[in-house]
Amino acid sequence: MIKEMKPLTLAEAKQLVNANKIENEEIQKYFKKFMKLKAKDVAEMKKELEALDNHKVKPEHIVKVIDFLPEDASDINKIFNDVSLDENEIKQITDIVRKFK
């Protein structure tokens, strides 16, 4: 039964898988291959992105930013394809991403 639906970063998904003691070698390889940040850094980055308090930045955008770590405005615009961010908003996001790379 589904109790709640919310977007998760890869680090959060890995924690959930490990907490439920799901032991699947392919799943663990997937996490190892695609996770770019440690769980501690993910939590800090998520807090900073949420602290922007921008109504355009939705939870699903935050998860994508954390998982993909966009490097420039072009990459960010691919994530935020449903809204239009101005230069200042893009700069705020790229500054946060750069701190954690």
Beta strands, then each sheet from edge to edge (+ up, - down):
end
